[in-house]
Amino acid sequence: MLILKKSLWFISFSLLSITPLFNYSQASENKLEHIIVTGQKEEHTSNRIYNIESEKISNIAGGTNLITVNHESRLLTLNDALKNQSGIVIQSLFGGLDQPRLSIRGSGVQSAPLSRGVLLLQDGLPLNEADGSFHSSMIDVRDVQFISIRRGANSTQLQSNNLGGELDFITYTGRDNQNQLRYEQGSFGRQGLQMALGGYSDDHPIDARISLSYDHYDGYREHSASQRKTMRSTLGYTSGNFENRTWINWTDLRFDVPGPATSQMLANDPKSVLPAIQKKDPHRNVEQIRIMNKSTWDLGAHDIQLGWWYSQTHDNFKTPSHYQFVNYYTKGAQFNYKLETQHISYRAALAWDHSIMKDDIEKNPKGWLGRYDGRAENIYASLGAGIHISNSVLFNLDIKGTYAKRDVFSGHNSLAQSFNFLTPKVGLIWYPNYKTRLFANVSMSQEPASFNDIINPKAPLNKVNLLKFSPQKATSFEIGSDIELTDNISLSTALYRSFIKDEYITSHDQNGNIVDIYNYPAKTRHQGVEFTINAIQPLRVGDFLYRATWTYNDFRFMGGEYNRKYIAGVPRNLISGEINYQLNGLRFGPTVYWSPTNVAVDHGNHLNLEKSKPYALLGFNAHYQYDNIWLTYLNLDNITNKRYAASTLANPSVNKNNALFFPGNGFSVNVGVVYKF
């Protein structure tokens, strides 16, 4: 802690000493207006919240996405909202309401089940537990206006210490969402129902909204049914330059675990499961209640935000080898301050979060393995400055200090760890003209292990060991651009390279059980390209809308046992595209989702024994909206009924016909209707 305090004092003095060098003026009464250029065209530019978020990410010297969620018709899962976004790898495991594998730039892709590597936020407040873990299916995207994604280690939130970055789900309030009913139904017993009621008073500074939803899915595969119930509510008070908002969320998620399949099962009967699945009935039940509050003061040149949150999460997870009954109790608070002067934007932030974890572990079917009590605690502090070198050049300098504890106790078996580290970030943004935004950054990240890694029963199961990890460290370099080629064509590109030390590596047995987790003893390297193009072609009657994305992942070991080999389980190329014809409220057209490259399923890259093969999924979407009251849609997915692996496990080595593949869904039809009143 002493080193951390001294470092933060020195950095704060350095930042303050910049001011007289440039002879900058005192704080202005009103904020400066900056050029905003993004890589995506959106219709909601008049929306105040959208404009605020658009300006915020335009001042980040890295790859970003700002997604208007209701542009996607079907909204049952996180996959529906994110699958066509560059830089985002979201892979289905069981095809339903379970937790998809969500990764950015390879961060957390090795965790199983997916539980770390990115920071999830709701309205700027963290959804992750204090150890970094999260449940991605706790999010109901039907309550989300926009998703603001800051890709990579250059992300802005205090709690983001990972390589991948952060996703901020900006939800509806009573001021910007009408009352609505929504019903969705599809193949394999898929159905969803939502009712949302909200409003505000012209005579009082209060707004409120509540949303209730129920989703059910019988499943494409055997033993893959899932069900989710949610309640989302918000109450806001707005008066002049002050806003206070409280959120209360409740989620009850249940899903069966069909487990991985062999390549023979994938080719002959992708709906089938291994005999151990039928015998031992693996499944997962997660229930969470979360309360959050945030106050915001907009004082002209000064922005002040104060937020706090509390959550309880009950996670009962039955695998083929063991049961885990896990309870998390998490609380936290954060403070953010920003000062705009004529030439410098100063920013400072403090945050604290704390989780108590209780984990009871038993063998499946019988045998007590122990009770594990964990405590995760983090203290964060950051200082930064955005220096306007000229009207077209912005230089960002940020430094964050973190103190992290990961303690686990179980009788005489205990592990206490604490870490102090600094993660500086330097970025540059240049607007050569009002249609072009160029950026570059160098950023550092350090990610301590989560309890899912530290306490992880490994097969063959006879005892549970507490594993000691070094934080995963990375230095990342990134360049990119957002360009409007014409009024109707925009491009967004980012190229990055990250050098990683102590990367977390996970391997499994033939039934999908984890057999090893460790820090890789040599360096690894993640690099890639993220590209998006959006275009509109006006016609005499209506318009053609084009969208295409390409995400290229080149993740390799740079020494050690697997030197120069690809890290297994990561798709090297993901390409998506769609062409829509739009006329008034009608929009329809074909879609494609293409993985054109073989994917290694073992770190030794024995593609001659096993691999995930290339595939292309063809689809068709139709969407009709009448007078902002009625909306209907039709989605056809995997029209050719392609048999493919949506995701895979990763092993150190592989034999023929190991169970490593998670089959994707076959041909499906989904329809929905929304009524706003």
Stockholm file with secondary structure:
# STOCKHOLM 1.0

chainA/1-677         MLILKKSLWFISFSLLSITPLFNYSQASENKLEHIIVTGQKEEHTSNRIYNIESEKISNIAGGTNLITVNHESRLLTLNDALKNQSGIVIQSLFGGLDQPRLSIRGSGVQSAPLSRGVLLLQDGLPLNEADGSFHSSMIDVRDVQFISIRRGANSTQLQSNNLGGELDFITYTGRDNQNQLRYEQGSFGRQGLQMALGGYSDDHPIDARISLSYDHYDGYREHSASQRKTMRSTLGYTSGNFENRTWINWTDLRFDVPGPATSQMLANDPKSVLPAIQKKDPHRNVEQIRIMNKSTWDLGAHDIQLGWWYSQTHDNFKTPSHYQFVNYYTKGAQFNYKLETQHISYRAALAWDHSIMKDDIEKNPKGWLGRYDGRAENIYASLGAGIHISNSVLFNLDIKGTYAKRDVFSGHNSLAQSFNFLTPKVGLIWYPNYKTRLFANVSMSQEPASFNDIINPKAPLNKVNLLKFSPQKATSFEIGSDIELTDNISLSTALYRSFIKDEYITSHDQNGNIVDIYNYPAKTRHQGVEFTINAIQPLRVGDFLYRATWTYNDFRFMGGEYNRKYIAGVPRNLISGEINYQLNGLRFGPTVYWSPTNVAVDHGNHLNLEKSKPYALLGFNAHYQYDNIWLTYLNLDNITNKRYAASTLANPSVNKNNALFFPGNGFSVNVGVVYKF
#=GR chainA/1-677 SS CHHHHHHHHHHHHHHHHHHHHHTCCCCCSSCCCCCCCCSSCCSCTTCHHHHHHHHHHHTSSSCEEEEEGGGSSCCSSHHHHHTTSTTEEEECSSSSSSCCEEEETTBTTTCSSCCCSSEEEETTEECSCTTSCCCGGGCCGGGEEEEEEEESTTCCCTTCCSSSEEEEEEECCTTTCCCEEEEEEETTTEEEEEEEEEEECSSSSEEEEEEEEEEEECCSSTTCCEEEEEEEEEEEEEETTEEEEEEEEEEEEEEECCCCBCHHHHHHCTTCCCHHHHHHCCEEEEEEEEEEEEEEEEETTEEEEEEEEEEEEEEEEECSSEEEEEEEEEEEEEEEEEEECSSEEEEEEEEEEEEEEEEEEEESSSCEEEEEEEEEEEEEEEEEEEEEEETTEEEEEEEEEEEEEEEEEETTEEEEEEEEEEEEEEEEEEEEETTEEEEEEEEEEEECCCHHHHBCCCSSCSCCCBCCCCCEEEEEEEEEEEEEEETTEEEEEEEEEEEEESCEEEEECTTSCEEEEEECSSCEEEEEEEEEEEEEEECSSSEEEEEEEEEEEEEEECSSTTTTCBCTTCCSEEEEEEEEEEETTEEEEEEEEEECSCEESBTTCCTTTCEECCEEEEEEEEEEEETTTEEEEEEEECTTCCCCEEEECCBSSCCTTCSCEEECCCSEEEEEEEEEC
#=GC SS_cons         CHHHHHHHHHHHHHHHHHHHHHTCCCCCSSCCCCCCCCSSCCSCTTCHHHHHHHHHHHTSSSCEEEEEGGGSSCCSSHHHHHTTSTTEEEECSSSSSSCCEEEETTBTTTCSSCCCSSEEEETTEECSCTTSCCCGGGCCGGGEEEEEEEESTTCCCTTCCSSSEEEEEEECCTTTCCCEEEEEEETTTEEEEEEEEEEECSSSSEEEEEEEEEEEECCSSTTCCEEEEEEEEEEEEEETTEEEEEEEEEEEEEEECCCCBCHHHHHHCTTCCCHHHHHHCCEEEEEEEEEEEEEEEEETTEEEEEEEEEEEEEEEEECSSEEEEEEEEEEEEEEEEEEECSSEEEEEEEEEEEEEEEEEEEESSSCEEEEEEEEEEEEEEEEEEEEEEETTEEEEEEEEEEEEEEEEEETTEEEEEEEEEEEEEEEEEEEEETTEEEEEEEEEEEECCCHHHHBCCCSSCSCCCBCCCCCEEEEEEEEEEEEEEETTEEEEEEEEEEEEESCEEEEECTTSCEEEEEECSSCEEEEEEEEEEEEEEECSSSEEEEEEEEEEEEEEECSSTTTTCBCTTCCSEEEEEEEEEEETTEEEEEEEEEECSCEESBTTCCTTTCEECCEEEEEEEEEEEETTTEEEEEEEECTTCCCCEEEECCBSSCCTTCSCEEECCCSEEEEEEEEEC
//
